[in-house]
Amino acid sequence: MTAGAPCAASPGQPPRSAAAASPAARPWAAEAAQPAGGRRRLGQAAAALDAAAGLLRGEPAMASAARSLAARAADLAGGRFTLALFGAFSAGKSSFANALLGEEVLPVSPHPATAAVGRILAPEGGFAHRTAAVTMKQEENFWEDILHSFSVLQLAAPQRSNWISAVARLQTGGLHPSSLPHAGFLRAAAAGWDSCGPLLGTERTVSLEEYRSLVADETKACFVQSTDLYYDCPLTRSGIVLVDTPGADSLHARHTGVTFGYMKDADAICFVTYYNHAFSKADRSLLAQLGRIKDSFALDKMFFIINASDLAADEEELAEVKQHVAQNLRAGGLNAPRIYALSSLLALEGKTGSGLETYEASGFSVFEEVLSQFAGEELPRLSLAAARDSLRTVRRRAEEWQQLSLMEAGQREAGMARLRQQREAAEIRLSRLVAEERPLRDLRREGGELLYHVRQRLAFAFGRFYQESFHPSILREDSGNLKQIFVACGRELERSILRELEQELWATTLRLEAAGRRFVGITAAAAAADLSAEGHEPLLRENAGQHWPSPEKLDCGLAPLDWAELWGQFKSPRHFFEGPGRAGIRAAAEPRFKEAVAAAVALQEELLLNYYCEAAAEALVLAGDELREQLAEREAAMTELLKGGDSAQHWGRTAGELSLLEQAFDDMVDGQL
């Protein structure tokens, strides 16, 4: 870690709070703070798989099976459960996280300029309780943020030597409201440059107090890339990692890849909205993205939180708010959402001293019980089912070798001869598998169709974005320089469509991955069927369920429109909103946008299809290697069986031990599957 400078503080470990030190005095609160308590059974299941892998490690005929079982055991034993929090910067995500943690850990004063990802996890790897690892932005990334904000504010790109003086001259008159956070970011960055600028590109360990200062002080937070806070409490001790993602507002539009990554990979997602806050445009965009990708999840992992429900005057008002939230979720394609109205403030008060009555009144216990069931039972079910299948397959293979060893020597020799005769044909079949063009051709065809529909959806959404960007509350007679504001509205329309395009493309990566895996799976399964010999267990692909990595980033851009030229058609706000002005300017702008979107999609189509076709080709090679190894193992096993000896007894003992482990595995996960 790099030594601290003006923004740094020495790592410290102050005494834990009384609330943290005496969970026994409040056993109900400690229990409520452990939504992943049921996941301890995963460790027991992992131990059974690891024992099975150890039993097979010395068996050349079971090398691939031993590796597969060990890998599944490691996955189960990892025990981590990532809970990602999404929502606007004022939705109360910090207070919600504090209620989950059971202590007031995070400062409840975030800023919209903050684009850092913050994780909270149990102490590990030499990091002590109440310390944080802080990763500052790289200098180039920070400079890209500066240039982006200048661009959004329609200002000329500054030089590195004069950007602070340019910020000092910044005027916010005539700006579109959605661009104002960028002005706030630039001012915060200029104010904090002398103290935090020298720390760009560094990683430091800081105390909890310094961590709070970093995330609460906008002049420091805007320099931070990410934070890992190590905090020991029942929730983190149970393996849960809380992730606070960048707020859903326009400043973070450039970080859609980060947001998408957590949507895709998190074990559970909580979207937090504040009780009396209307859904913003950014909120709706985020919900629409969740609606696009929900079908790619193996199970519904989304929870929607209405925070500060104690503000409701009565149950009738609370029911109306729930209905309003549900309508917004359905508009985003989320038709059966799990909605929980709760008070993070009351929950924290109850956990830290007020008592059970206050905690129960918060509504938090209902959510934590559901989360506990999801983390401890619903989510592990898929992993446990796959692990059970792997263990069963390995046991059947051991039984196969036992049965073969009981055959007459002549029968075993004939079987070995058949395997040798099939070896050359198998190599030819595997070569054909790796060279298969049909799955790649099918993937390109389906990818082209997916991206065609992206263009269609963007064309359909143009009218909505046009109305939102050119709004009568912004484009008014008394708002100053009307031309400047008109151009600002046009630029906001461009940014809105670009954000929508990026969201659509990220969602398309999941569909391309699913299609690629499907086509590869069909092709590899056909090869495995061709290579499976009579009297032997069928060949299987252990890595068939592995996810493919998404692209690191998508470099999208739209050719900008000349809004100064279109200004010539603008006569007045009244003519625009009440007369034919709005329709006329839309008629002029819409075809140009369609051309710009088509060009951008065409460029991304080539890049994305090449990326996923390469991934599919690599998956075919991996499938061929797996099948080749299993064939070699089968031949090695038959060679050993020809030697005679105690092969039958050996494989009988192995199959028996595997059967006992399988039964123990079933007993441990009873009720999970």
Salt bridges, closest charged atoms under 4 A:
ASP50 OD1 - ARG57 NH2 3.69
GLU59 OE2 - HIS650 NE2 2.51
GLU124 OE1 - ARG80 NH2 2.47
GLU139 OE2 - ARG160 NH1 3.87
GLU140 OE2 - ARG160 NH2 2.71
GLU144 OE1 - ARG254 NH2 3.81
ASP145 OD2 - LYS137 NZ 2.74
ASP145 OD1 - ARG254 NH1 2.45
GLU209 OE2 - ARG130 NH2 3.10
GLU218 OE1 - HIS111 ND1 3.42
ASP228 OD1 - ARG119 NE 2.85
ASP232 OD2 - ARG16 NH1 3.35
ASP232 OD1 - ARG237 NE 2.92
ASP244 OD1 - LYS93 NZ 3.01
ASP249 OD1 - HIS252 ND1 3.33
ASP300 OD2 - ARG338 NE 3.95
GLU368 OE2 - LYS351 NZ 2.91
GLU378 OE1 - ARG338 NH1 4.00
ASP389 OD1 - ARG392 NH1 3.64
GLU399 OE1 - ARG395 NH1 3.31
GLU400 OE2 - HIS536 ND1 2.55
GLU427 OE2 - ARG628 NE 3.07
ASP442 OD2 - ARG438 NE 3.60
GLU446 OE1 - ARG518 NH2 2.78
GLU449 OE2 - ARG445 NH1 3.77
GLU468 OE1 - LYS281 NZ 3.99
GLU468 OE2 - ARG284 NH2 2.98
ASP478 OD1 - ARG476 NE 2.86
GLU492 OE2 - LYS281 NZ 3.03
GLU492 OE1 - ARG495 NH2 3.00
GLU492 OE2 - ARG499 NH2 3.30
GLU494 OE2 - ARG491 NH1 2.72
GLU500 OE2 - ARG292 NH2 2.60
GLU504 OE2 - ARG292 NE 3.38
GLU504 OE1 - ARG457 NH2 2.92
GLU513 OE1 - LYS264 NZ 3.47
GLU513 OE2 - ARG517 NH1 3.63
GLU513 OE2 - HIS547 ND1 3.02
ASP530 OD2 - ARG429 NE 2.80
GLU537 OE1 - ARG396 NE 3.39
GLU565 OE2 - ARG592 NH2 3.57
GLU578 OE1 - ARG574 NE 3.33
GLU590 OE1 - ARG586 NE 3.07
GLU605 OE1 - ARG455 NH1 3.93
ASP625 OD1 - ARG628 NH1 3.32
GLU626 OE1 - ARG541 NE 3.89
GLU629 OE1 - ARG67 NH2 2.71
GLU635 OE2 - ARG423 NH2 1.97
GLU640 OE2 - LYS643 NZ 3.06
GLU662 OE2 - ARG392 NE 3.29
GLU662 OE1 - ARG395 NE 2.83
ASP666 OD1 - ARG388 NE 2.84
